[in-house]
Amino acid sequence: MSILEVKDLYKNFGKTQVLRGISFSMQQGEVLSVIGSSGSGKTTLLRCLTSLERADGGSITVGGKVVFDPAAGVNLSKEEARANQLQFGMVFQQFNLFPQYSVLDNVTLASRLHAKERADYRENKKEILAQIEEHAKELLDRVGLLQKAENYPCQLSGGQQQRVAIARALAMKPAILCFDEPTSALDPELTGEVLSVIRSLAAQKTTMIIVTHEMGFARDVSDTVLFMEEGRVAVKGAPDYVFGEGATPRMRSFIGAVTNYG
């Protein structure tokens, strides 16, 4: 069974059609890269999947449960919608770390707030918070920043801040981890350290959707690549196909503009 199924997803902003019938599915442990020029709908697609935006039509099924399908009358309660949102972890272009909190506090904040809703929180508060902190330190170690746990964001490089953002997204144990051009705000020399972390996550079979302009990275790390053009999926398939015989003239032009890919 697919962990994510998207069928005929539409999204308009006023009279502008941004998504025009997007369809794809993903299996658990799969890496899906979404490429395309600015304005093709990539970020809007992520925002609709993660409930940051509400689509205007189509359906979204996560883990076998339909979470969006207005035509079928699916209307989640606030609690259900929030539970669905927690299935997605989001790493943005900008790091969005809280400057007043340490690295460790940035990673644990959402988990600590969510833990307060547990029925046994008051009774087991100390143990629960200790488990959250231990998990956060494991994640910081995973992204190579355990030694920076007590530092503040202003004391980190851009690459380090983005790695903290990745750890923060993983802290809620999402079913699907989403990246919206995670290296676009970084200097070129810092891009490699973030891509290295994402590669390690892929090797560990973390389910991921990655919007990226790093063509070589997308080809190497992905199970499936989507090339979006004017709100539609223009090309979809395995990397060798998408970057090879499946590439349309428009896609080849796009790739040539952002890389030295032939």
N, C-alpha and C positions, 0 to 999 in steps of 0.2 A: 504494500500500500504506500502511496506517495505521502510524504510528510507535508507537502504543499502542492495544491492545485489551483491554478488561476485560469479562469475561463472568461473570454470576451470582456475584459475589464475596460471600462470607459471612464474618463474624467475630463470635465470641462471647467475652464475658468472663464466665466462669462460666455462670450461667443467663441472663445478659442478652445478647440479640441486638443487636449494635451495627450490623452491616451485614447487610442482608437481600436479597441478590441484586442487587448493583449491576452495571450494564452500561453501557458507553459506549466510544467510540473517538475517536482524535484523529489528525489529519494533521500532518505536519511544518510548523512555522511557525504553528500554530494556538494561540490563547489560549482556555483553558477556565476559566471562573470557577465556583466551587462555593459556593453560598449556602444558608442555612438556619439555624435556631435552634440554640443551644447544646444539645449532646446528640443532634444528628441524625446524627452519624457522619462529619462532614466531616474532622476531624483523623485519625480512625482510618483513613479511606480513604487519606489521604496516607501514613500510616505503613505501611500494608500495601503500597502501591505501591513505597515506597522501602526495603522490607525491614527497617524498624525494628520492625514487627510481622509475624507470620506469619498470613495468613488461614486460615480453616478449610475453605474450599471455593471452587470457581470456578476461573477461569484468568486469567492475566495474560500478554500477549504484547507484547514490546518489540522494535521493529525487525524484526518478522517471526519472532522466536525466542520460543517458549513458555518462560517463566521460572518459571511457577507453574501447576501443574495436577495436584494429587495424585490425582485420579480417573484420569488418564491415565498415572500413574506417573512424572511428571516430578520428578526429584530432583536438583537442581543440586549439584555439588561446592562446597566452600568457595570455591575459586578462581572458579568460574563465578558463584556468588552474589555475590561481591565485585565481579566485573566488571559484573554487572547493576546493583548498587547505585551504581556510579560513573556509570551513565547518567543518574542523577537527581541534581540539585543541590537542596538543601533550605535554605530561609530560614525560620527559626522566628520565633515571636512575640517571644521574648527573643533578644537579639543573640548571646549565647553566644560572645563574643570572649574570647580569652585576655588577661587584664589585664597579664600580665608581658611580652607581646610588642608590638612596634610594629605600626602599621597594616599596613605592608608585610610584616612577618613573619607576621601573621595570615593575609594573603591567600596567601602563598607556602608556608606550612607543609605543607599536605596534598600539594601538588605536589612539594615537596622530598622528603617521605617516600616518595611513590609512585615518584619517579625512582630511588631507591636499588635498586629491583627490576629496573631495566633492565640487560640484559646488558652494555651498553657504558658503564655509569655510571662505573666507576673510570677507564676510559680517557679519557672525555670529560666528567668531572665539572665542570670549570670552565665549559665551553661550555654544558652542560645547565643549570647553575644560573643562568648569565647569561641564558639564554633564558627561564627561569621568572621571573626578576626583571623582565625587560623586559615579558613578558606581563602580570604583575601590575600594573606601572605603567600599562600601556595600559588595564587594567580600572579602576584607580583614577581615571584621567583620564576614562574613560567615565561614571563615577558622580559626577564633579566633585570628587574628593578627592585628586588627585595631590599637592597642596600639603601634605596631612596625612600623607604616607607615613611620616614618621619620628616622628609623634606616637603617644601611647598611648591606648587606649580611654577612660581616665578624662579625657582632655583633649578629648573629642568630645561633641557633643550626642547625644541619642538618635537623632535622624534621621540624623546622620552615621554613628553606629555601625551602624545598619541598612543604610545604603548600603555600608559596608565589608563587612557580612555578605553582601550581594548580590554584591559583587566576589569575595569568597571562594568563594561557590557557583559562580560562573562560571569560576573559575580552573581547575577540573578539566574544563572543556569538556563539560558534561553534555548529553545529548540532550534532556532535559526539565528545566526549572527549576520547582521547586515552592515555593509561598509559603503558609505557614500563618498567616493573619491578620497580615500583616507590619506593619500600622500600629496594632495593638491596644494596644501598650505605649507609644505615642507620645502626646505632647500634641497637641491639634488643630492647632496652628500648625506642627508638624513633620511632620504627615502628608503635606502637599502635596509636600514635596521627595522623599519616598520614592515616592509615586505617580507623580511626574514621571519618575523613573528607570525605573519599570516600564513607563510609557507609551512611553518611548524604546526599551526592549527589544522591546515589541510592534511598534513601527514598523519595527524591524530584523528582524522575523519570527523572534524567539526563541520556541521552543515552551515554553509555560508553563501550569501548573495553579495557579490562585490561589484559595485559600479566603479569603473576605473578607466583611466587613459593610458595605463601602463600595458601596452600591447604584448610585449614579450612575457610579462608576468602573467597576464590573462591566458596566454597560450599554454604556458608551462603548468599553471596551478589548477586549471579548470577541468571539470568533467564535461561541462556544457557551456557554450558561449552564445549569448543573444546579441545580435547587432540591431539596434533600434534606429528607426528613421521616421521622422514626422509622426511620432506616437504609435508606430506599428513595429512589430517584429519583422524585420526585413530578411534576416538570415538567422537560423538557429541550428545548432548541432554540436558535434564534437569539435574541439579546437582545430584539429588537422583539416576537417572539412570546411569550417567557417573561414579559416585563414588560407584555405587552398581553393579547391574547385568550387566551393559554395560561395565564395566572395563575389559580390556584385560589383560592377564598375564604381558605383557610389561608395561602397565599402572600401574598395582598393584606394580610392581617392582620399577617403578619410584616414585610412591607415598611413598613407604616404605623407599626410599632413602632420601627423603626430609622432611618427617614428621613421626610422630608416628602413623599415620592413619593405622588401621588394614584392 
